[in-house]
Amino acid sequence: MPLIKPRTRGKEILRYIGRLDRENVEALILGGTEIPLLLRAEEHNGIHFLDTTRIHVDRLIEEMLK
């Protein structure tokens, strides 16, 4: 049984991220492959999301097309 119900996962993560805004966080690294599936937007409350999987894939494609 999951610790967080599927329908509330995104809400719980966004609530936590909302607290980071008070710490002057400008960006959040989404280092896991599952996290970007929950956080589809590119930012929340001014905090930018850095999807490491997307960053790596974009760079690989860029290199392949050279």
mmCIF file of the N, C-alpha and C atoms, coordinates in Angstrom:
data_MODEL
# 
_entry.id   MODEL 
# 
loop_
_atom_site.group_PDB 
_atom_site.id 
_atom_site.type_symbol 
_atom_site.label_atom_id 
_atom_site.label_alt_id 
_atom_site.label_comp_id 
_atom_site.label_asym_id 
_atom_site.label_entity_id 
_atom_site.label_seq_id 
_atom_site.pdbx_PDB_ins_code 
_atom_site.Cartn_x 
_atom_site.Cartn_y 
_atom_site.Cartn_z 
_atom_site.occupancy 
_atom_site.B_iso_or_equiv 
_atom_site.pdbx_formal_charge 
_atom_site.auth_seq_id 
_atom_site.auth_comp_id 
_atom_site.auth_asym_id 
_atom_site.auth_atom_id 
_atom_site.pdbx_PDB_model_num 
ATOM 1   N N  . MET A 1 1  ? 0.840  -1.185 0.000   1.00 0.00 ? 1  MET A N  1 
ATOM 2   C CA . MET A 1 1  ? 0.000  0.000  0.000   1.00 0.00 ? 1  MET A CA 1 
ATOM 3   C C  . MET A 1 1  ? 0.880  1.242  0.000   1.00 0.00 ? 1  MET A C  1 
ATOM 4   N N  . PRO A 1 2  ? 0.647  2.168  -0.945  1.00 0.00 ? 2  PRO A N  1 
ATOM 5   C CA . PRO A 1 2  ? 1.490  3.364  -1.026  1.00 0.00 ? 2  PRO A CA 1 
ATOM 6   C C  . PRO A 1 2  ? 1.312  4.263  0.190   1.00 0.00 ? 2  PRO A C  1 
ATOM 7   N N  . LEU A 1 3  ? 2.393  4.961  0.539   1.00 0.00 ? 3  LEU A N  1 
ATOM 8   C CA . LEU A 1 3  ? 2.338  5.889  1.667   1.00 0.00 ? 3  LEU A CA 1 
ATOM 9   C C  . LEU A 1 3  ? 1.491  7.111  1.349   1.00 0.00 ? 3  LEU A C  1 
ATOM 10  N N  . ILE A 1 4  ? 1.550  7.550  0.100   1.00 0.00 ? 4  ILE A N  1 
ATOM 11  C CA . ILE A 1 4  ? 0.759  8.697  -0.336  1.00 0.00 ? 4  ILE A CA 1 
ATOM 12  C C  . ILE A 1 4  ? -0.197 8.218  -1.411  1.00 0.00 ? 4  ILE A C  1 
ATOM 13  N N  . LYS A 1 5  ? -1.457 8.539  -1.281  1.00 0.00 ? 5  LYS A N  1 
ATOM 14  C CA . LYS A 1 5  ? -2.443 8.118  -2.266  1.00 0.00 ? 5  LYS A CA 1 
ATOM 15  C C  . LYS A 1 5  ? -2.157 8.782  -3.612  1.00 0.00 ? 5  LYS A C  1 
ATOM 16  N N  . PRO A 1 6  ? -2.335 8.057  -4.723  1.00 0.00 ? 6  PRO A N  1 
ATOM 17  C CA . PRO A 1 6  ? -2.034 8.604  -6.046  1.00 0.00 ? 6  PRO A CA 1 
ATOM 18  C C  . PRO A 1 6  ? -2.663 9.974  -6.324  1.00 0.00 ? 6  PRO A C  1 
ATOM 19  N N  . ARG A 1 7  ? -3.896 10.194 -5.891  1.00 0.00 ? 7  ARG A N  1 
ATOM 20  C CA . ARG A 1 7  ? -4.554 11.457 -6.223  1.00 0.00 ? 7  ARG A CA 1 
ATOM 21  C C  . ARG A 1 7  ? -3.988 12.643 -5.444  1.00 0.00 ? 7  ARG A C  1 
ATOM 22  N N  . THR A 1 8  ? -3.224 12.376 -4.376  1.00 0.00 ? 8  THR A N  1 
ATOM 23  C CA . THR A 1 8  ? -2.683 13.476 -3.576  1.00 0.00 ? 8  THR A CA 1 
ATOM 24  C C  . THR A 1 8  ? -1.182 13.654 -3.717  1.00 0.00 ? 8  THR A C  1 
ATOM 25  N N  . ARG A 1 9  ? -0.520 12.796 -4.446  1.00 0.00 ? 9  ARG A N  1 
ATOM 26  C CA . ARG A 1 9  ? 0.943  12.874 -4.565  1.00 0.00 ? 9  ARG A CA 1 
ATOM 27  C C  . ARG A 1 9  ? 1.420  14.235 -5.054  1.00 0.00 ? 9  ARG A C  1 
ATOM 28  N N  . GLY A 1 10 ? 0.892  14.687 -6.158  1.00 0.00 ? 10 GLY A N  1 
ATOM 29  C CA . GLY A 1 10 ? 1.301  15.982 -6.706  1.00 0.00 ? 10 GLY A CA 1 
ATOM 30  C C  . GLY A 1 10 ? 1.017  17.118 -5.751  1.00 0.00 ? 10 GLY A C  1 
ATOM 31  N N  . LYS A 1 11 ? -0.125 17.075 -5.097  1.00 0.00 ? 11 LYS A N  1 
ATOM 32  C CA . LYS A 1 11 ? -0.493 18.124 -4.143  1.00 0.00 ? 11 LYS A CA 1 
ATOM 33  C C  . LYS A 1 11 ? 0.479  18.174 -2.974  1.00 0.00 ? 11 LYS A C  1 
ATOM 34  N N  . GLU A 1 12 ? 0.865  17.021 -2.457  1.00 0.00 ? 12 GLU A N  1 
ATOM 35  C CA . GLU A 1 12 ? 1.784  16.962 -1.323  1.00 0.00 ? 12 GLU A CA 1 
ATOM 36  C C  . GLU A 1 12 ? 3.153  17.505 -1.708  1.00 0.00 ? 12 GLU A C  1 
ATOM 37  N N  . ILE A 1 13 ? 3.626  17.143 -2.883  1.00 0.00 ? 13 ILE A N  1 
ATOM 38  C CA . ILE A 1 13 ? 4.923  17.627 -3.342  1.00 0.00 ? 13 ILE A CA 1 
ATOM 39  C C  . ILE A 1 13 ? 4.873  19.136 -3.546  1.00 0.00 ? 13 ILE A C  1 
ATOM 40  N N  . LEU A 1 14 ? 3.809  19.638 -4.159  1.00 0.00 ? 14 LEU A N  1 
ATOM 41  C CA . LEU A 1 14 ? 3.697  21.081 -4.377  1.00 0.00 ? 14 LEU A CA 1 
ATOM 42  C C  . LEU A 1 14 ? 3.583  21.837 -3.055  1.00 0.00 ? 14 LEU A C  1 
ATOM 43  N N  . ARG A 1 15 ? 2.960  21.242 -2.069  1.00 0.00 ? 15 ARG A N  1 
ATOM 44  C CA . ARG A 1 15 ? 2.872  21.893 -0.758  1.00 0.00 ? 15 ARG A CA 1 
ATOM 45  C C  . ARG A 1 15 ? 4.270  22.023 -0.149  1.00 0.00 ? 15 ARG A C  1 
ATOM 46  N N  . TYR A 1 16 ? 5.065  20.985 -0.267  1.00 0.00 ? 16 TYR A N  1 
ATOM 47  C CA . TYR A 1 16 ? 6.432  21.022 0.237   1.00 0.00 ? 16 TYR A CA 1 
ATOM 48  C C  . TYR A 1 16 ? 7.252  22.058 -0.532  1.00 0.00 ? 16 TYR A C  1 
ATOM 49  N N  . ILE A 1 17 ? 7.104  22.077 -1.854  1.00 0.00 ? 17 ILE A N  1 
ATOM 50  C CA . ILE A 1 17 ? 7.832  23.036 -2.681  1.00 0.00 ? 17 ILE A CA 1 
ATOM 51  C C  . ILE A 1 17 ? 7.427  24.468 -2.321  1.00 0.00 ? 17 ILE A C  1 
ATOM 52  N N  . GLY A 1 18 ? 6.173  24.666 -1.977  1.00 0.00 ? 18 GLY A N  1 
ATOM 53  C CA . GLY A 1 18 ? 5.710  25.981 -1.549  1.00 0.00 ? 18 GLY A CA 1 
ATOM 54  C C  . GLY A 1 18 ? 6.466  26.491 -0.336  1.00 0.00 ? 18 GLY A C  1 
ATOM 55  N N  . ARG A 1 19 ? 6.870  25.597 0.532   1.00 0.00 ? 19 ARG A N  1 
ATOM 56  C CA . ARG A 1 19 ? 7.655  25.984 1.709   1.00 0.00 ? 19 ARG A CA 1 
ATOM 57  C C  . ARG A 1 19 ? 9.060  26.426 1.315   1.00 0.00 ? 19 ARG A C  1 
ATOM 58  N N  . LEU A 1 20 ? 9.593  25.874 0.238   1.00 0.00 ? 20 LEU A N  1 
ATOM 59  C CA . LEU A 1 20 ? 10.936 26.238 -0.212  1.00 0.00 ? 20 LEU A CA 1 
ATOM 60  C C  . LEU A 1 20 ? 11.006 27.679 -0.684  1.00 0.00 ? 20 LEU A C  1 
ATOM 61  N N  . ASP A 1 21 ? 9.879  28.192 -1.159  1.00 0.00 ? 21 ASP A N  1 
ATOM 62  C CA . ASP A 1 21 ? 9.829  29.574 -1.627  1.00 0.00 ? 21 ASP A CA 1 
ATOM 63  C C  . ASP A 1 21 ? 10.252 30.532 -0.524  1.00 0.00 ? 21 ASP A C  1 
ATOM 64  N N  . ARG A 1 22 ? 9.935  30.207 0.701   1.00 0.00 ? 22 ARG A N  1 
ATOM 65  C CA . ARG A 1 22 ? 10.312 31.060 1.833   1.00 0.00 ? 22 ARG A CA 1 
ATOM 66  C C  . ARG A 1 22 ? 11.805 31.004 2.114   1.00 0.00 ? 22 ARG A C  1 
ATOM 67  N N  . GLU A 1 23 ? 12.492 30.012 1.562   1.00 0.00 ? 23 GLU A N  1 
ATOM 68  C CA . GLU A 1 23 ? 13.934 29.855 1.763   1.00 0.00 ? 23 GLU A CA 1 
ATOM 69  C C  . GLU A 1 23 ? 14.736 30.467 0.616   1.00 0.00 ? 23 GLU A C  1 
ATOM 70  N N  . ASN A 1 24 ? 14.074 31.240 -0.242  1.00 0.00 ? 24 ASN A N  1 
ATOM 71  C CA . ASN A 1 24 ? 14.708 31.886 -1.402  1.00 0.00 ? 24 ASN A CA 1 
ATOM 72  C C  . ASN A 1 24 ? 15.297 30.891 -2.400  1.00 0.00 ? 24 ASN A C  1 
ATOM 73  N N  . VAL A 1 25 ? 14.651 29.750 -2.545  1.00 0.00 ? 25 VAL A N  1 
ATOM 74  C CA . VAL A 1 25 ? 15.062 28.747 -3.527  1.00 0.00 ? 25 VAL A CA 1 
ATOM 75  C C  . VAL A 1 25 ? 14.592 29.215 -4.898  1.00 0.00 ? 25 VAL A C  1 
ATOM 76  N N  . GLU A 1 26 ? 15.480 29.220 -5.881  1.00 0.00 ? 26 GLU A N  1 
ATOM 77  C CA . GLU A 1 26 ? 15.138 29.668 -7.234  1.00 0.00 ? 26 GLU A CA 1 
ATOM 78  C C  . GLU A 1 26 ? 14.797 28.505 -8.158  1.00 0.00 ? 26 GLU A C  1 
ATOM 79  N N  . ALA A 1 27 ? 15.389 27.328 -7.910  1.00 0.00 ? 27 ALA A N  1 
ATOM 80  C CA . ALA A 1 27 ? 15.170 26.176 -8.785  1.00 0.00 ? 27 ALA A CA 1 
ATOM 81  C C  . ALA A 1 27 ? 15.262 24.899 -7.964  1.00 0.00 ? 27 ALA A C  1 
ATOM 82  N N  . LEU A 1 28 ? 14.605 23.870 -8.482  1.00 0.00 ? 28 LEU A N  1 
ATOM 83  C CA . LEU A 1 28 ? 14.581 22.575 -7.813  1.00 0.00 ? 28 LEU A CA 1 
ATOM 84  C C  . LEU A 1 28 ? 14.975 21.513 -8.831  1.00 0.00 ? 28 LEU A C  1 
ATOM 85  N N  . ILE A 1 29 ? 15.983 20.726 -8.500  1.00 0.00 ? 29 ILE A N  1 
ATOM 86  C CA . ILE A 1 29 ? 16.433 19.657 -9.391  1.00 0.00 ? 29 ILE A CA 1 
ATOM 87  C C  . ILE A 1 29 ? 15.521 18.449 -9.201  1.00 0.00 ? 29 ILE A C  1 
ATOM 88  N N  . LEU A 1 30 ? 14.886 18.038 -10.287 1.00 0.00 ? 30 LEU A N  1 
ATOM 89  C CA . LEU A 1 30 ? 14.035 16.844 -10.271 1.00 0.00 ? 30 LEU A CA 1 
ATOM 90  C C  . LEU A 1 30 ? 14.915 15.673 -10.692 1.00 0.00 ? 30 LEU A C  1 
ATOM 91  N N  . GLY A 1 31 ? 15.660 15.130 -9.738  1.00 0.00 ? 31 GLY A N  1 
ATOM 92  C CA . GLY A 1 31 ? 16.675 14.126 -10.023 1.00 0.00 ? 31 GLY A CA 1 
ATOM 93  C C  . GLY A 1 31 ? 16.147 12.724 -10.257 1.00 0.00 ? 31 GLY A C  1 
ATOM 94  N N  . GLY A 1 32 ? 14.946 12.433 -9.872  1.00 0.00 ? 32 GLY A N  1 
ATOM 95  C CA . GLY A 1 32 ? 14.395 11.100 -10.083 1.00 0.00 ? 32 GLY A CA 1 
ATOM 96  C C  . GLY A 1 32 ? 13.552 11.053 -11.339 1.00 0.00 ? 32 GLY A C  1 
ATOM 97  N N  . THR A 1 33 ? 13.449 9.896  -11.935 1.00 0.00 ? 33 THR A N  1 
ATOM 98  C CA . THR A 1 33 ? 12.671 9.785  -13.171 1.00 0.00 ? 33 THR A CA 1 
ATOM 99  C C  . THR A 1 33 ? 11.179 9.863  -12.929 1.00 0.00 ? 33 THR A C  1 
ATOM 100 N N  . GLU A 1 34 ? 10.726 9.568  -11.718 1.00 0.00 ? 34 GLU A N  1 
ATOM 101 C CA . GLU A 1 34 ? 9.294  9.581  -11.434 1.00 0.00 ? 34 GLU A CA 1 
ATOM 102 C C  . GLU A 1 34 ? 8.772  10.969 -11.084 1.00 0.00 ? 34 GLU A C  1 
ATOM 103 N N  . ILE A 1 35 ? 9.599  11.788 -10.498 1.00 0.00 ? 35 ILE A N  1 
ATOM 104 C CA . ILE A 1 35 ? 9.147  13.105 -10.026 1.00 0.00 ? 35 ILE A CA 1 
ATOM 105 C C  . ILE A 1 35 ? 8.608  13.975 -11.165 1.00 0.00 ? 35 ILE A C  1 
ATOM 106 N N  . PRO A 1 36 ? 9.271  14.054 -12.316 1.00 0.00 ? 36 PRO A N  1 
ATOM 107 C CA . PRO A 1 36 ? 8.713  14.860 -13.412 1.00 0.00 ? 36 PRO A CA 1 
ATOM 108 C C  . PRO A 1 36 ? 7.355  14.353 -13.907 1.00 0.00 ? 36 PRO A C  1 
ATOM 109 N N  . LEU A 1 37 ? 7.048  13.085 -13.667 1.00 0.00 ? 37 LEU A N  1 
ATOM 110 C CA . LEU A 1 37 ? 5.738  12.575 -14.054 1.00 0.00 ? 37 LEU A CA 1 
ATOM 111 C C  . LEU A 1 37 ? 4.642  13.182 -13.187 1.00 0.00 ? 37 LEU A C  1 
ATOM 112 N N  . LEU A 1 38 ? 4.971  13.528 -11.953 1.00 0.00 ? 38 LEU A N  1 
ATOM 113 C CA . LEU A 1 38 ? 4.010  14.159 -11.051 1.00 0.00 ? 38 LEU A CA 1 
ATOM 114 C C  . LEU A 1 38 ? 3.964  15.671 -11.239 1.00 0.00 ? 38 LEU A C  1 
ATOM 115 N N  . LEU A 1 39 ? 5.104  16.257 -11.532 1.00 0.00 ? 39 LEU A N  1 
ATOM 116 C CA . LEU A 1 39 ? 5.207  17.710 -11.671 1.00 0.00 ? 39 LEU A CA 1 
ATOM 117 C C  . LEU A 1 39 ? 5.377  18.049 -13.147 1.00 0.00 ? 39 LEU A C  1 
ATOM 118 N N  . ARG A 1 40 ? 4.294  18.195 -13.840 1.00 0.00 ? 40 ARG A N  1 
ATOM 119 C CA . ARG A 1 40 ? 4.316  18.409 -15.289 1.00 0.00 ? 40 ARG A CA 1 
ATOM 120 C C  . ARG A 1 40 ? 4.688  19.835 -15.680 1.00 0.00 ? 40 ARG A C  1 
ATOM 121 N N  . ALA A 1 41 ? 4.457  20.793 -14.797 1.00 0.00 ? 41 ALA A N  1 
ATOM 122 C CA . ALA A 1 41 ? 4.747  22.189 -15.107 1.00 0.00 ? 41 ALA A CA 1 
ATOM 123 C C  . ALA A 1 41 ? 6.265  22.423 -15.064 1.00 0.00 ? 41 ALA A C  1 
ATOM 124 N N  . GLU A 1 42 ? 6.701  23.554 -15.586 1.00 0.00 ? 42 GLU A N  1 
ATOM 125 C CA . GLU A 1 42 ? 8.122  23.881 -15.557 1.00 0.00 ? 42 GLU A CA 1 
ATOM 126 C C  . GLU A 1 42 ? 8.503  24.711 -14.345 1.00 0.00 ? 42 GLU A C  1 
ATOM 127 N N  . GLU A 1 43 ? 7.498  25.166 -13.600 1.00 0.00 ? 43 GLU A N  1 
ATOM 128 C CA . GLU A 1 43 ? 7.761  25.928 -12.385 1.00 0.00 ? 43 GLU A CA 1 
ATOM 129 C C  . GLU A 1 43 ? 6.521  25.946 -11.497 1.00 0.00 ? 43 GLU A C  1 
ATOM 130 N N  . HIS A 1 44 ? 6.727  26.330 -10.244 1.00 0.00 ? 44 HIS A N  1 
ATOM 131 C CA . HIS A 1 44 ? 5.621  26.456 -9.287  1.00 0.00 ? 44 HIS A CA 1 
ATOM 132 C C  . HIS A 1 44 ? 5.975  27.581 -8.322  1.00 0.00 ? 44 HIS A C  1 
ATOM 133 N N  . ASN A 1 45 ? 5.104  28.565 -8.232  1.00 0.00 ? 45 ASN A N  1 
ATOM 134 C CA . ASN A 1 45 ? 5.316  29.709 -7.347  1.00 0.00 ? 45 ASN A CA 1 
ATOM 135 C C  . ASN A 1 45 ? 6.685  30.362 -7.547  1.00 0.00 ? 45 ASN A C  1 
ATOM 136 N N  . GLY A 1 46 ? 7.134  30.432 -8.790  1.00 0.00 ? 46 GLY A N  1 
ATOM 137 C CA . GLY A 1 46 ? 8.414  31.075 -9.088  1.00 0.00 ? 46 GLY A CA 1 
ATOM 138 C C  . GLY A 1 46 ? 9.632  30.186 -8.931  1.00 0.00 ? 46 GLY A C  1 
ATOM 139 N N  . ILE A 1 47 ? 9.440  28.935 -8.516  1.00 0.00 ? 47 ILE A N  1 
ATOM 140 C CA . ILE A 1 47 ? 10.554 27.996 -8.395  1.00 0.00 ? 47 ILE A CA 1 
ATOM 141 C C  . ILE A 1 47 ? 10.586 27.154 -9.662  1.00 0.00 ? 47 ILE A C  1 
ATOM 142 N N  . HIS A 1 48 ? 11.689 27.252 -10.390 1.00 0.00 ? 48 HIS A N  1 
ATOM 143 C CA . HIS A 1 48 ? 11.833 26.521 -11.654 1.00 0.00 ? 48 HIS A CA 1 
ATOM 144 C C  . HIS A 1 48 ? 12.217 25.076 -11.375 1.00 0.00 ? 48 HIS A C  1 
ATOM 145 N N  . PHE A 1 49 ? 11.652 24.167 -12.177 1.00 0.00 ? 49 PHE A N  1 
ATOM 146 C CA . PHE A 1 49 ? 11.968 22.751 -12.063 1.00 0.00 ? 49 PHE A CA 1 
ATOM 147 C C  . PHE A 1 49 ? 13.001 22.384 -13.119 1.00 0.00 ? 49 PHE A C  1 
ATOM 148 N N  . LEU A 1 50 ? 14.073 21.739 -12.705 1.00 0.00 ? 50 LEU A N  1 
ATOM 149 C CA . LEU A 1 50 ? 15.109 21.278 -13.612 1.00 0.00 ? 50 LEU A CA 1 
ATOM 150 C C  . LEU A 1 50 ? 14.999 19.761 -13.718 1.00 0.00 ? 50 LEU A C  1 
ATOM 151 N N  . ASP A 1 51 ? 14.416 19.305 -14.810 1.00 0.00 ? 51 ASP A N  1 
ATOM 152 C CA . ASP A 1 51 ? 14.205 17.874 -15.060 1.00 0.00 ? 51 ASP A CA 1 
ATOM 153 C C  . ASP A 1 51 ? 15.503 17.299 -15.626 1.00 0.00 ? 51 ASP A C  1 
ATOM 154 N N  . THR A 1 52 ? 16.255 16.580 -14.799 1.00 0.00 ? 52 THR A N  1 
ATOM 155 C CA . THR A 1 52 ? 17.560 16.089 -15.233 1.00 0.00 ? 52 THR A CA 1 
ATOM 156 C C  . THR A 1 52 ? 17.454 15.102 -16.393 1.00 0.00 ? 52 THR A C  1 
ATOM 157 N N  . THR A 1 53 ? 16.403 14.302 -16.426 1.00 0.00 ? 53 THR A N  1 
ATOM 158 C CA . THR A 1 53 ? 16.233 13.377 -17.550 1.00 0.00 ? 53 THR A CA 1 
ATOM 159 C C  . THR A 1 53 ? 16.068 14.151 -18.849 1.00 0.00 ? 53 THR A C  1 
ATOM 160 N N  . ARG A 1 54 ? 15.217 15.167 -18.842 1.00 0.00 ? 54 ARG A N  1 
ATOM 161 C CA . ARG A 1 54 ? 14.998 15.977 -20.040 1.00 0.00 ? 54 ARG A CA 1 
ATOM 162 C C  . ARG A 1 54 ? 16.275 16.703 -20.447 1.00 0.00 ? 54 ARG A C  1 
ATOM 163 N N  . ILE A 1 55 ? 16.999 17.239 -19.479 1.00 0.00 ? 55 ILE A N  1 
ATOM 164 C CA . ILE A 1 55 ? 18.247 17.949 -19.773 1.00 0.00 ? 55 ILE A CA 1 
ATOM 165 C C  . ILE A 1 55 ? 19.239 17.014 -20.446 1.00 0.00 ? 55 ILE A C  1 
ATOM 166 N N  . HIS A 1 56 ? 19.387 15.808 -19.920 1.00 0.00 ? 56 HIS A N  1 
ATOM 167 C CA . HIS A 1 56 ? 20.329 14.852 -20.502 1.00 0.00 ? 56 HIS A CA 1 
ATOM 168 C C  . HIS A 1 56 ? 19.896 14.411 -21.900 1.00 0.00 ? 56 HIS A C  1 
ATOM 169 N N  . VAL A 1 57 ? 18.629 14.105 -22.066 1.00 0.00 ? 57 VAL A N  1 
ATOM 170 C CA . VAL A 1 57 ? 18.139 13.656 -23.375 1.00 0.00 ? 57 VAL A CA 1 
ATOM 171 C C  . VAL A 1 57 ? 18.288 14.771 -24.406 1.00 0.00 ? 57 VAL A C  1 
ATOM 172 N N  . ASP A 1 58 ? 17.920 16.003 -24.044 1.00 0.00 ? 58 ASP A N  1 
ATOM 173 C CA . ASP A 1 58 ? 18.077 17.128 -24.981 1.00 0.00 ? 58 ASP A CA 1 
ATOM 174 C C  . ASP A 1 58 ? 19.527 17.287 -25.403 1.00 0.00 ? 58 ASP A C  1 
ATOM 175 N N  . ARG A 1 59 ? 20.442 17.155 -24.466 1.00 0.00 ? 59 ARG A N  1 
ATOM 176 C CA . ARG A 1 59 ? 21.869 17.294 -24.783 1.00 0.00 ? 59 ARG A CA 1 
ATOM 177 C C  . ARG A 1 59 ? 22.346 16.147 -25.669 1.00 0.00 ? 59 ARG A C  1 
ATOM 178 N N  . LEU A 1 60 ? 21.895 14.931 -25.390 1.00 0.00 ? 60 LEU A N  1 
ATOM 179 C CA . LEU A 1 60 ? 22.275 13.789 -26.223 1.00 0.00 ? 60 LEU A CA 1 
ATOM 180 C C  . LEU A 1 60 ? 21.788 13.958 -27.652 1.00 0.00 ? 60 LEU A C  1 
ATOM 181 N N  . ILE A 1 61 ? 20.554 14.400 -27.806 1.00 0.00 ? 61 ILE A N  1 
ATOM 182 C CA . ILE A 1 61 ? 20.001 14.605 -29.153 1.00 0.00 ? 61 ILE A CA 1 
ATOM 183 C C  . ILE A 1 61 ? 20.784 15.701 -29.872 1.00 0.00 ? 61 ILE A C  1 
ATOM 184 N N  . GLU A 1 62 ? 21.099 16.752 -29.151 1.00 0.00 ? 62 GLU A N  1 
ATOM 185 C CA . GLU A 1 62 ? 21.880 17.841 -29.736 1.00 0.00 ? 62 GLU A CA 1 
ATOM 186 C C  . GLU A 1 62 ? 23.221 17.315 -30.258 1.00 0.00 ? 62 GLU A C  1 
ATOM 187 N N  . GLU A 1 63 ? 23.884 16.471 -29.482 1.00 0.00 ? 63 GLU A N  1 
ATOM 188 C CA . GLU A 1 63 ? 25.156 15.896 -29.898 1.00 0.00 ? 63 GLU A CA 1 
ATOM 189 C C  . GLU A 1 63 ? 25.003 14.954 -31.088 1.00 0.00 ? 63 GLU A C  1 
ATOM 190 N N  . MET A 1 64 ? 23.926 14.188 -31.100 1.00 0.00 ? 64 MET A N  1 
ATOM 191 C CA . MET A 1 64 ? 23.698 13.234 -32.193 1.00 0.00 ? 64 MET A CA 1 
ATOM 192 C C  . MET A 1 64 ? 23.421 13.944 -33.513 1.00 0.00 ? 64 MET A C  1 
ATOM 193 N N  . LEU A 1 65 ? 22.828 15.105 -33.449 1.00 0.00 ? 65 LEU A N  1 
ATOM 194 C CA . LEU A 1 65 ? 22.479 15.838 -34.661 1.00 0.00 ? 65 LEU A CA 1 
ATOM 195 C C  . LEU A 1 65 ? 23.619 16.694 -35.219 1.00 0.00 ? 65 LEU A C  1 
ATOM 196 N N  . LYS A 1 66 ? 24.747 16.699 -34.564 1.00 0.00 ? 66 LYS A N  1 
ATOM 197 C CA . LYS A 1 66 ? 25.906 17.471 -35.054 1.00 0.00 ? 66 LYS A CA 1 
ATOM 198 C C  . LYS A 1 66 ? 26.503 16.826 -36.281 1.00 0.00 ? 66 LYS A C  1 
# 
